[in-house]
Amino acid sequence: HFGVAQVSILAGGLQAWKAAGLPTETGNPSLEDGNFEAHPQPGQVKRLNDVLLTSHEGGAQIIDARSAARFNAEVDEPRPGLRRGHIPGSLNVPWTDLVADGRLLDDEKLREVFRAAGVDISQPVIASCGSGVTAVVVLAALAQLGNNDATLYDGSWGEWGSRDDLPGVL
């Protein structure tokens, strides 16, 4: 989103790095100062009104990465004051179903997870979750499968579920 052309994800995290016998250090690193100039890419982050319009009129699939229990309003949200439920018309693909051992599943398994949830991976997507963080796992999985028409609803259920003036499905 910020215009960085080369980005890597440490698949498996630090545990996998160590298991591969790669080097680690302790102590305070000595790093040179650097300059980062952000160049936000328009259209990659959706706002509440974008999602409300999509929820009513279509044009993209809204995928919620929260657990099924949260999506289906079977448990309370972890943040006080949020309603239970989900955005009308959204589909549930828990982010935990897309990973194993800190890595994205292989393409065949990812396709099956999305297919089972009713997602057409060739169509536009707006990814959502509780706070806009774990929805990025959905975006990474879709990117791995070649869908580059996926965006993030950063406000996610933390914003939507805090508003009494928005529709919610329980």
C-alpha positions as CSV (number, residue, x, y, z in Angstrom):
1,H,0.0,0.0,0.0
2,F,2.8,2.4,0.8
3,G,4.6,1.9,-2.6
4,V,7.3,-0.5,-1.6
5,A,8.1,-2.6,-4.6
6,Q,10.0,-5.5,-2.9
7,V,8.4,-7.0,0.1
8,S,9.0,-10.4,1.7
9,I,7.2,-12.4,4.3
10,L,9.2,-14.6,6.6
11,A,7.2,-17.8,6.1
12,G,7.2,-19.8,9.3
13,G,8.5,-16.9,11.3
14,L,11.7,-16.8,13.5
15,Q,11.1,-20.4,14.5
16,A,11.5,-21.5,10.8
17,W,14.5,-19.3,10.4
18,K,16.3,-20.9,13.3
19,A,15.2,-24.4,12.2
20,A,16.8,-23.7,8.8
21,G,20.1,-23.0,10.6
22,L,20.2,-19.3,9.5
23,P,22.1,-16.8,11.6
24,T,20.7,-14.8,14.5
25,E,22.3,-12.1,16.7
26,T,21.7,-10.7,20.1
27,G,22.4,-7.1,21.3
28,N,21.6,-3.7,19.9
29,P,22.1,-3.6,16.1
30,S,24.1,-0.8,14.6
31,L,22.0,0.5,11.7
32,E,22.5,3.4,9.3
33,D,19.8,6.0,9.2
34,G,17.6,5.7,6.2
35,N,14.9,7.7,4.5
36,F,11.6,6.1,3.6
37,E,9.2,8.0,1.4
38,A,5.7,6.6,1.3
39,H,3.8,6.6,-2.0
40,P,0.3,5.3,-1.0
41,Q,-1.4,3.4,-3.8
42,P,-4.9,4.7,-4.3
43,G,-7.8,2.3,-4.1
44,Q,-6.1,-0.5,-2.0
45,V,-7.8,0.5,1.2
46,K,-11.6,0.7,1.4
47,R,-13.6,3.0,3.6
48,L,-16.8,2.3,5.4
49,N,-19.0,3.8,2.7
50,D,-17.3,1.7,0.0
51,V,-18.1,-1.4,2.0
52,L,-21.6,-0.3,2.7
53,L,-22.2,0.3,-1.0
54,T,-20.6,-3.1,-1.9
55,S,-22.7,-4.8,0.8
56,H,-25.9,-3.5,-0.8
57,E,-25.1,-3.4,-4.5
58,G,-22.3,-6.0,-5.0
59,G,-19.3,-5.5,-7.2
60,A,-16.9,-7.4,-4.9
61,Q,-17.0,-10.2,-2.5
62,I,-16.5,-9.2,1.2
63,I,-14.4,-11.8,3.0
64,D,-14.3,-11.7,6.8
65,A,-11.2,-13.4,8.2
66,R,-12.5,-13.7,11.8
67,S,-13.2,-17.0,13.4
68,A,-16.5,-18.7,12.4
69,A,-17.7,-18.3,16.0
70,R,-17.2,-14.5,15.9
71,F,-18.6,-14.2,12.3
72,N,-21.7,-16.3,13.3
73,A,-22.3,-14.2,16.5
74,E,-21.8,-17.3,18.7
75,V,-19.3,-15.5,21.0
76,D,-18.7,-12.0,22.1
77,E,-16.2,-9.8,20.4
78,P,-12.9,-9.4,22.3
79,R,-13.3,-5.6,22.4
80,P,-16.0,-4.2,24.6
81,G,-18.8,-2.4,22.9
82,L,-18.8,-4.2,19.6
83,R,-22.0,-5.9,18.4
84,R,-21.9,-9.6,17.4
85,G,-22.3,-10.6,13.8
86,H,-21.0,-9.7,10.4
87,I,-21.4,-7.4,7.5
88,P,-24.4,-8.4,5.4
89,G,-23.4,-10.4,2.3
90,S,-19.9,-11.2,3.6
91,L,-18.4,-14.6,3.4
92,N,-16.3,-16.2,6.2
93,V,-12.8,-17.4,5.5
94,P,-11.0,-17.6,8.9
95,W,-7.4,-16.6,8.5
96,T,-6.3,-19.6,10.5
97,D,-7.8,-21.9,7.7
98,L,-5.2,-20.4,5.3
99,V,-2.0,-21.1,7.2
100,A,-0.2,-24.0,8.8
101,D,3.0,-23.7,10.8
102,G,3.2,-20.0,10.1
103,R,3.1,-20.4,6.3
104,L,0.4,-20.0,3.7
105,L,-1.1,-23.4,2.5
106,D,-0.1,-24.6,-1.0
107,D,-2.2,-23.3,-3.9
108,E,-4.4,-26.4,-4.2
109,K,-5.4,-26.2,-0.5
110,L,-5.9,-22.5,-0.6
111,R,-8.2,-22.9,-3.6
112,E,-10.2,-25.5,-1.7
113,V,-10.6,-23.3,1.4
114,F,-11.9,-20.4,-0.7
115,R,-14.1,-22.7,-2.8
116,A,-15.7,-24.2,0.3
117,A,-16.5,-20.8,1.6
118,G,-18.2,-19.8,-1.7
119,V,-15.5,-17.4,-2.8
120,D,-14.7,-17.0,-6.5
121,I,-11.0,-16.2,-6.4
122,S,-11.1,-14.7,-9.9
123,Q,-13.4,-11.9,-8.7
124,P,-12.7,-8.7,-6.8
125,V,-12.5,-9.0,-3.0
126,I,-12.7,-6.7,0.0
127,A,-11.0,-8.4,3.0
128,S,-12.1,-7.6,6.5
129,C,-11.5,-9.0,10.0
130,G,-11.8,-7.6,13.5
131,S,-9.3,-4.7,13.2
132,G,-7.8,-4.8,9.7
133,V,-4.8,-6.9,10.6
134,T,-5.5,-10.6,10.0
135,A,-7.5,-9.7,6.8
136,V,-4.0,-9.3,5.3
137,V,-3.6,-13.0,5.5
138,V,-6.6,-13.3,3.1
139,L,-4.9,-10.7,0.8
140,A,-1.6,-12.6,0.8
141,A,-3.4,-15.9,0.0
142,L,-5.3,-14.3,-2.8
143,A,-2.1,-12.7,-4.2
144,Q,-0.4,-16.1,-4.0
145,L,-3.2,-17.5,-6.2
146,G,-2.9,-14.6,-8.7
147,N,-5.8,-12.4,-7.6
148,N,-4.5,-8.9,-7.6
149,D,-7.9,-7.3,-7.3
150,A,-8.2,-7.6,-3.6
151,T,-8.4,-4.6,-1.2
152,L,-8.6,-4.1,2.6
153,Y,-11.4,-2.7,4.7
154,D,-9.1,-1.4,7.4
155,G,-11.9,-0.3,9.7
156,S,-13.2,-3.9,9.7
157,W,-15.7,-5.2,12.3
158,G,-14.0,-2.9,14.9
159,E,-15.5,0.1,13.0
160,W,-18.7,-1.6,11.6
161,G,-19.7,-3.4,14.7
162,S,-19.3,-0.3,16.9
163,R,-22.0,1.5,14.9
164,D,-25.7,1.1,15.6
165,D,-26.7,2.8,12.4
166,L,-25.2,0.1,10.2
167,P,-26.8,-3.3,9.3
168,G,-25.3,-6.3,10.9
169,V,-26.2,-10.0,10.5
170,L,-26.6,-12.0,13.7
